[in-house]
Amino acid sequence: MYEAYRLGVRIFLREFEDRHPGTGHGIVRGFDRMVGALGDAYPPASLVPCRVCGEPCTDGLCQACKMLGRSG
């Protein structure tokens, strides 16, 4: 279901870009402008390696390993 929603948004944005060239660039530019304010409101998290797979995570066990029931 999640993938279907994501695909729908992707198709919508592509069609909108076809009708209104520059829309995608405008969206990305808008996010670029917000980065500073968002960075102040939400400081970067400290990342540590997952104790099972070694991928970066915030609490020692990544979401993938949690979902797969791995606890290391």
Steps between C-alpha positions, in 0.01 A plus 500: 500500500782742590670443166174564315460837673860593427462400137182707475680808630789438262262476202310811612821703528626380163171592330493836676857567386398416142217755515696760700873478422722602787270370772748235615780754516275735698416230753866412553592869526232545765644215705848648461372826649352318800816305585643774721182548704442127531861445604455750784173342615619141461872461568668200337471170686809322623549186295655176622550171316221243538629224728366235259567620146724803548277746314464849653217542751416713803451245778727203432248289306383618157137489389567224246644271768210586733246409233681174424511409869875513527630608838869421478 
